[in-house]
Structures are given as C-alpha cells and as structure tokens.
Amino acid sequence: MQTRRTFLQEAALAAIGLAVLPRLYLRASAKSGTRLPVVGAGEHTYECLHDWLLPPTGLLWGETHALCQDGSGNIYVGHTVHPTSPRREAVVVYDAEGRFVRAFGEEFCGGEHGIALHREGGTEYLYHCDLRHCLTAKTTLSGEVLWTRGYPREDPAYGAAPIKYVPTNIAFAPNGDYFLADGYGSSHVLRYAPDGRFLGEIGRPGTGPGGADSPAGEFRTPHSLWVDERGELPVLTVADRSDHRLLLFSLDGRPGRTVKGLRLPCHCHTQGEWMVVPDLDSQVCVLDREYNLVARLGDGKAHNGRFGSRRTQTRDQFTPGEFIHPHDAIFLPNGDILVSEWLPIGRITRLRRMAG
C-alpha cells in the first residue's frame, strides 16, 4: 500500500531519475521468472543485483563512496547525500539481509568518503574521512563522534608550509597503528600510533616506478589503503589510483611489489584467498594471493565511452550487469561481493556468488 509519505519519496526519486524498484525485483532470481545478469566465469561467477540497498524514506543517495560491515553483520554505507534529499544523514546502516536499521552522520553530509571499522578492546568503532571538512573522525557504531582531527601539522611535510590536505581513507595495522591516505590533497600516506602520535610517512608524492628496488614508494592519488593479512606477514596495500596500480609495503614502510594491470584502482578488501579491487574505470577485479588478476566483473568500459560521461544518466539508461564507476567493494561472509559506485544518484550492487 502506498502512503502519502512513500508517494512523496517516490516522486522525489523520479525527479532525479532514480527509478523506484520494488524489493521483490531486487531479490528476484531466475526461478521467479526475472533473470538477473550474470558476470564473471568459473568459481568467480555472480548474479548481479543492482540497487540491492535503497535509502530509507526521505533520504536520497548522493555519491555512494564507502562500505563496511561490523561483527554483527550490519552493513554501513557512506554517501555524500543528494542535494535534493529532504534528509541529510551521510551514513546508512542495514542488517545482513538488507533491511534498513538506522541512519546518522548529518555532520558528514557532502563529504563522507572513506569508512573503516576497527575493533578496540572488544568494541567496534567507525573511522570516517570527510572530504568537505578535510578531517578524520572516530565515532561509535551509532554515530556518536568521539574525536575529530584536521590538518596534520605534526607532519613536517605539512607543518613547514601549508599544503593541500584532503584525507580519503584509513587502514589499521594489527598492533592498532593506523595509516591515513591524503589521497585528494598532496598524495602523502601518514602513520599514527593508536594514541594519535605521529610516527612518520610511508612513501612520498611522485610517479616513480615503485617496487622493492625503489628507495621509497611514490604516489599520485593514494586513494585508499588496506592491510592485507593473507600472507605470512601483513602488507600495506596502497591503491595508487592515478598511477593505475597497487603498491605494496611492509608495515615499517619498506617498498615491496608493484601490482599493475588495473585502470583506476580505488580500494581493496580481502577474504580467504581473494582480494577484491573496485576499479573506478568500469570494473570490479578479483586478485589471488599472489596479486594475479583472475577475474574482471561487470566490465562496462565498452559501453561507458568517455570516462565520466554516464554520470548524468538515469537508472533506466544504465546497462544491466555492467558497472560505471565502482568506488568501494567488500566481501560478505558468504562470499558475495557488495559494490558501491561513484554516481550522483548512487548505486549499491550485490554480486551473488553462484555455485561452481
């Protein structure tokens, strides 16, 4: 039954070209008569459920930048909030089945970019990178702000003379140290102790070749960070987006491998043997333990044309089963992959793994 409240939201959605998709369709399968697009091959074959998550009544997606999942299975979506949205919460929470739980973070409206979840002393917290206010923030899972940190004057590279600073993502070492990517500012990667003490930098701005023979890693848009614990020792993985590669480091900053074959890598997430890398240029990639590219999922490059040209399109113009601008991706516990896209009207797609 359509209430006045749902009617008004659907009218607002239609006004920006965001089609209202019934949940029955979103959960559909071939058995119900609605065939879902299939992407990938072999053990990396998935059914593609676009718009698996929709914003709650009164809230319209902006650019859906970030995803994470807590220990209880709740999924967190960080977005910028559409300019026409009546509600302004930048973080939306769903249970493991995709049901809306709560929303918070009006203070991050327009800037929510990176979200990282970290367990400390048995309690989980969220860490946010806010593009609009150029700060990082720590909150509870319900959104209570515990602290914020802005311009990193403690780093000599920033303290000597003011330079641009726009943090994009954060990652945690096993000992609680954290790495902060100034991806949209001056391309530094900073390291801090759990108590906030500045510990130094990993790499430096530049376009050097990278690799173990380099004296230091060099970045051009270190967009995101991930500590990969699949191997014998943990590895800091930097998505060096504008250089079209991943750079690997030991946690004390020694350069390791350079991983090529990507277009515009935005983030990383690991589960078991696999790493998923959302690539802003139309695809989601899966890498094995040795960082070999084993699958390209939903590659829309052939239909997308000039980079960014489809960002103004409405949903009915999107190509089913293909991505436009994947910005974040996470594995769900059952091996499915959740993908968020850098689109003005947002999009969250679930890739549902098919039995091999």
C-alpha positions as CSV (number, residue, x, y, z in Angstrom):
1,M,0.0,0.0,0.0
2,Q,1.3,3.4,-1.0
3,T,1.1,6.0,1.7
4,R,1.5,9.8,1.2
5,R,4.9,9.6,2.7
6,T,6.1,6.9,0.2
7,F,4.4,8.7,-2.6
8,L,6.4,11.9,-1.9
9,Q,9.7,10.0,-1.7
10,E,9.0,8.1,-5.0
11,A,8.1,11.4,-6.7
12,A,11.5,12.9,-5.4
13,L,13.3,9.8,-6.7
14,A,11.7,10.0,-10.1
15,A,12.6,13.7,-10.3
16,I,16.3,12.8,-10.3
17,G,15.9,9.8,-12.5
18,L,16.2,7.3,-9.6
19,A,13.7,4.6,-10.5
20,V,11.7,3.0,-7.6
21,L,12.5,-0.7,-7.7
22,P,10.3,-3.0,-5.6
23,R,12.1,-5.3,-3.2
24,L,10.5,-8.3,-4.9
25,Y,12.5,-7.4,-8.0
26,L,15.7,-6.8,-6.1
27,R,15.5,-10.2,-4.5
28,A,14.4,-11.9,-7.8
29,S,16.1,-14.9,-9.4
30,A,15.6,-17.0,-12.5
31,K,13.1,-19.1,-10.5
32,S,10.7,-16.2,-10.2
33,G,10.9,-15.5,-13.9
34,T,13.1,-12.5,-13.7
35,R,16.6,-13.4,-15.0
36,L,19.4,-11.5,-13.4
37,P,22.5,-10.5,-15.3
38,V,25.4,-12.9,-14.7
39,V,29.0,-11.7,-14.5
40,G,32.4,-13.5,-14.3
41,A,33.2,-17.1,-15.0
42,G,34.1,-20.3,-13.3
43,E,34.4,-20.0,-9.5
44,H,34.1,-16.3,-9.9
45,T,30.6,-16.3,-11.3
46,Y,27.9,-14.0,-9.8
47,E,24.4,-12.9,-10.3
48,C,24.2,-9.1,-10.4
49,L,21.5,-7.5,-8.2
50,H,21.7,-3.7,-8.9
51,D,20.2,-1.4,-6.2
52,W,20.2,-4.2,-3.6
53,L,20.2,-1.5,-1.0
54,L,17.9,1.5,-1.3
55,P,18.0,4.6,1.0
56,P,15.2,4.9,3.6
57,T,12.2,7.1,3.1
58,G,13.1,10.8,2.8
59,L,16.8,10.2,2.1
60,L,18.3,10.2,-1.5
61,W,21.6,8.7,-2.3
62,G,24.5,11.0,-3.2
63,E,27.7,9.5,-4.4
64,T,27.9,6.2,-2.6
65,H,31.5,6.2,-1.7
66,A,32.1,3.7,1.1
67,L,31.1,0.3,2.6
68,C,32.0,-1.8,5.6
69,Q,30.4,-4.5,7.7
70,D,30.5,-4.9,11.5
71,G,30.8,-8.1,13.6
72,S,27.1,-8.4,13.9
73,G,26.6,-8.4,10.1
74,N,25.3,-4.8,9.9
75,I,26.3,-3.1,6.6
76,Y,27.3,0.6,6.6
77,V,27.0,2.8,3.5
78,G,28.7,6.2,3.4
79,H,27.5,8.6,0.8
80,T,27.6,12.4,0.1
81,V,23.7,12.8,0.2
82,H,22.0,14.1,-2.9
83,P,21.5,17.9,-3.0
84,T,17.7,17.5,-3.2
85,S,17.4,15.0,-0.4
86,P,15.0,16.0,2.4
87,R,17.1,14.0,4.9
88,R,20.8,14.7,5.4
89,E,22.3,11.6,7.1
90,A,25.6,10.5,5.4
91,V,25.8,7.0,6.9
92,V,23.0,4.5,6.4
93,V,23.0,1.1,8.2
94,Y,21.4,-2.1,7.1
95,D,21.2,-5.6,8.6
96,A,22.8,-8.6,6.8
97,E,19.6,-9.2,4.9
98,G,19.5,-5.6,3.5
99,R,16.8,-4.2,5.9
100,F,17.2,-0.6,7.0
101,V,18.4,-0.3,10.6
102,R,19.3,3.4,11.2
103,A,21.0,6.4,9.7
104,F,23.2,9.1,11.2
105,G,26.1,11.5,10.3
106,E,24.4,14.7,9.2
107,E,27.7,16.4,10.1
108,F,29.4,14.5,7.3
109,C,26.8,15.4,4.7
110,G,28.6,16.4,1.4
111,G,31.9,14.9,2.5
112,E,31.6,11.3,3.6
113,H,34.2,9.4,1.6
114,G,36.1,6.6,3.5
115,I,34.8,4.4,6.3
116,A,36.9,1.9,8.2
117,L,35.7,-0.3,11.0
118,H,38.2,-1.2,13.8
119,R,37.8,-3.3,17.0
120,E,39.4,-1.9,20.1
121,G,39.3,-3.7,23.4
122,G,36.2,-5.7,22.3
123,T,34.3,-2.7,21.0
124,E,33.9,-1.7,17.4
125,Y,34.3,1.8,16.1
126,L,34.0,3.6,12.8
127,Y,36.6,5.9,11.3
128,H,35.5,8.4,8.7
129,C,37.3,10.5,6.1
130,D,35.4,13.7,5.3
131,L,36.3,15.5,2.1
132,R,34.2,18.5,2.7
133,H,35.8,19.4,6.1
134,C,39.2,17.8,5.4
135,L,39.2,15.8,8.6
136,T,39.1,12.3,10.0
137,A,36.6,11.4,12.7
138,K,36.1,8.5,15.1
139,T,32.5,7.5,16.0
140,T,30.6,4.8,17.7
141,L,28.5,2.4,15.5
142,S,25.5,4.6,16.3
143,G,27.3,7.8,15.2
144,E,28.4,9.5,18.4
145,V,31.5,11.5,17.5
146,L,34.4,10.7,19.8
147,W,37.1,12.8,18.2
148,T,38.0,14.6,15.0
149,R,41.4,15.5,13.6
150,G,42.1,18.0,10.9
151,Y,45.2,19.4,9.2
152,P,48.3,17.3,10.2
153,R,50.7,20.0,11.4
154,E,52.6,17.3,13.3
155,D,54.0,16.1,10.0
156,P,57.0,18.2,8.9
157,A,55.8,18.0,5.3
158,Y,52.7,19.8,6.2
159,G,54.0,22.0,9.1
160,A,56.8,23.7,7.2
161,A,54.4,25.4,4.8
162,P,50.7,24.8,4.4
163,I,49.9,22.4,1.6
164,K,46.6,20.9,0.5
165,Y,45.2,18.2,2.7
166,V,42.1,16.1,1.9
167,P,42.1,12.7,3.6
168,T,40.4,9.9,1.7
169,N,40.8,6.6,3.6
170,I,42.3,4.9,6.6
171,A,43.6,1.4,7.4
172,F,44.8,-0.3,10.6
173,A,47.8,-2.4,11.4
174,P,47.4,-5.5,13.7
175,N,49.0,-3.5,16.6
176,G,46.5,-0.7,16.3
177,D,48.7,1.8,14.4
178,Y,46.8,3.4,11.6
179,F,47.7,4.7,8.2
180,L,46.0,7.7,6.7
181,A,45.9,8.5,2.9
182,D,45.9,12.1,1.9
183,G,44.6,11.0,-1.5
184,Y,42.9,14.2,-2.7
185,G,45.4,16.6,-1.2
186,S,49.1,16.2,-1.5
187,S,49.5,12.5,-2.0
188,H,51.1,11.6,1.3
189,V,50.5,8.4,3.4
190,L,50.8,9.2,7.1
191,R,51.2,6.7,10.0
192,Y,49.9,7.2,13.6
193,A,50.1,5.3,16.8
194,P,46.8,4.2,18.5
195,D,47.0,7.2,20.8
196,G,47.3,9.6,17.9
197,R,51.1,10.2,18.0
198,F,52.5,10.9,14.5
199,L,55.0,8.1,13.6
200,G,56.1,9.2,10.1
201,E,55.2,8.7,6.5
202,I,55.0,5.7,4.1
203,G,56.4,6.7,0.7
204,R,56.2,10.2,-0.8
205,P,54.4,12.1,-3.6
206,G,55.7,11.2,-7.0
207,T,55.4,8.9,-10.0
208,G,58.4,6.7,-9.5
209,P,58.2,3.1,-10.7
210,G,57.8,1.6,-7.2
211,G,58.8,-1.9,-6.3
212,A,61.3,-3.4,-3.9
213,D,64.3,-1.8,-5.7
214,S,62.9,1.7,-5.1
215,P,64.3,3.7,-2.2
216,A,60.7,4.7,-1.3
217,G,57.2,4.3,-2.7
218,E,55.8,7.2,-4.7
219,F,52.2,8.0,-5.0
220,R,49.9,10.0,-7.3
221,T,46.4,9.9,-5.6
222,P,46.9,7.2,-2.9
223,H,43.2,6.9,-2.8
224,S,42.8,4.0,-0.4
225,L,44.7,1.7,2.0
226,W,44.2,-1.9,3.1
227,V,46.4,-4.1,5.4
228,D,46.5,-7.4,3.7
229,E,46.9,-10.3,6.2
230,R,46.6,-13.2,3.8
231,G,50.4,-13.9,3.7
232,E,53.0,-14.8,6.3
233,L,53.5,-11.1,7.2
234,P,50.9,-8.3,6.9
235,V,51.3,-6.0,3.9
236,L,50.1,-2.4,3.5
237,T,48.4,-2.1,0.1
238,V,48.1,1.4,-1.4
239,A,45.6,1.9,-4.2
240,D,47.7,4.4,-6.2
241,R,44.9,5.4,-8.4
242,S,46.3,7.9,-10.8
243,D,49.3,5.7,-11.4
244,H,47.0,2.7,-12.3
245,R,48.5,0.3,-9.8
246,L,48.7,-1.1,-6.3
247,L,51.8,-0.5,-4.3
248,L,52.7,-3.0,-1.5
249,F,54.8,-2.1,1.6
250,S,55.9,-3.8,4.8
251,L,54.3,-2.2,7.8
252,D,57.6,-0.4,8.6
253,G,57.5,1.3,5.2
254,R,59.8,-0.8,3.0
255,P,58.6,-0.9,-0.6
256,G,57.5,-4.2,-2.0
257,R,55.8,-5.2,-5.1
258,T,54.0,-3.1,-7.7
259,V,50.8,-4.6,-9.0
260,K,49.8,-3.5,-12.5
261,G,47.1,-4.4,-14.9
262,L,44.4,-2.1,-13.3
263,R,42.9,1.0,-14.6
264,L,41.9,3.2,-11.7
265,P,42.0,1.1,-8.5
266,C,40.0,2.7,-5.7
267,H,40.1,0.3,-2.7
268,C,40.9,-3.3,-1.6
269,H,39.2,-5.9,0.6
270,T,40.3,-9.5,1.3
271,Q,38.6,-12.7,2.3
272,G,40.3,-16.1,2.3
273,E,42.4,-16.5,-0.9
274,W,40.9,-13.5,-2.7
275,M,41.2,-9.7,-2.9
276,V,38.5,-7.6,-4.5
277,V,39.5,-4.3,-6.1
278,P,36.9,-1.8,-7.2
279,D,38.2,-0.1,-10.3
280,L,36.7,3.4,-10.9
281,D,37.0,2.8,-14.7
282,S,34.1,0.4,-15.1
283,Q,35.1,-2.9,-13.5
284,V,35.5,-4.9,-10.3
285,C,38.6,-7.0,-10.2
286,V,39.5,-10.2,-8.2
287,L,43.1,-10.9,-7.4
288,D,44.6,-14.1,-5.9
289,R,47.0,-14.4,-3.0
290,E,49.9,-13.6,-5.4
291,Y,48.1,-10.5,-6.7
292,N,47.4,-12.1,-10.1
293,L,44.3,-10.7,-11.7
294,V,41.9,-13.7,-12.0
295,A,38.5,-12.0,-12.8
296,R,37.1,-8.8,-14.2
297,L,33.5,-8.5,-13.1
298,G,30.8,-6.4,-14.8
299,D,33.3,-4.6,-17.1
300,G,31.3,-1.8,-18.7
301,K,34.1,0.1,-20.4
302,A,33.0,-0.9,-23.9
303,H,29.6,0.8,-23.3
304,N,30.6,3.6,-21.0
305,G,32.5,5.6,-23.5
306,R,34.5,8.7,-22.3
307,F,35.2,8.4,-18.6
308,G,32.6,10.2,-16.6
309,S,30.2,10.7,-19.5
310,R,27.4,8.5,-17.9
311,R,27.4,10.2,-14.5
312,T,24.4,12.3,-15.5
313,Q,22.3,9.4,-16.8
314,T,19.2,8.0,-15.1
315,R,18.9,4.4,-13.9
316,D,16.9,3.3,-16.9
317,Q,19.9,4.3,-19.1
318,F,22.4,2.1,-17.2
319,T,23.5,-1.2,-18.8
320,P,22.3,-4.1,-16.7
321,G,25.2,-6.3,-15.5
322,E,27.8,-3.6,-16.0
323,F,29.5,-1.1,-13.8
324,I,30.1,2.6,-14.4
325,H,32.3,3.8,-11.6
326,P,32.9,1.2,-8.8
327,H,34.4,3.1,-5.8
328,D,34.3,0.6,-2.9
329,A,33.7,-3.2,-2.7
330,I,33.6,-5.6,0.2
331,F,33.2,-9.4,0.6
332,L,30.2,-10.5,2.6
333,P,30.6,-13.5,4.8
334,N,29.1,-16.0,2.3
335,G,31.5,-14.9,-0.5
336,D,29.1,-12.4,-2.2
337,I,30.5,-9.0,-3.1
338,L,28.9,-5.7,-2.3
339,V,29.8,-2.8,-4.6
340,S,29.2,1.0,-4.3
341,E,29.6,3.4,-7.2
342,W,30.7,7.0,-7.6
343,L,27.5,8.2,-9.2
344,P,25.5,11.4,-8.3
345,I,22.4,9.2,-7.7
346,G,24.4,6.4,-6.1
347,R,24.1,2.7,-6.6
348,I,24.8,-0.4,-4.4
349,T,25.0,-3.7,-6.2
350,R,25.2,-7.1,-4.7
351,L,27.1,-9.7,-6.7
352,R,25.6,-13.0,-5.5
353,R,28.0,-15.8,-5.9
354,M,26.7,-18.8,-7.9
355,A,27.6,-22.4,-7.0
356,G,30.5,-23.7,-9.1
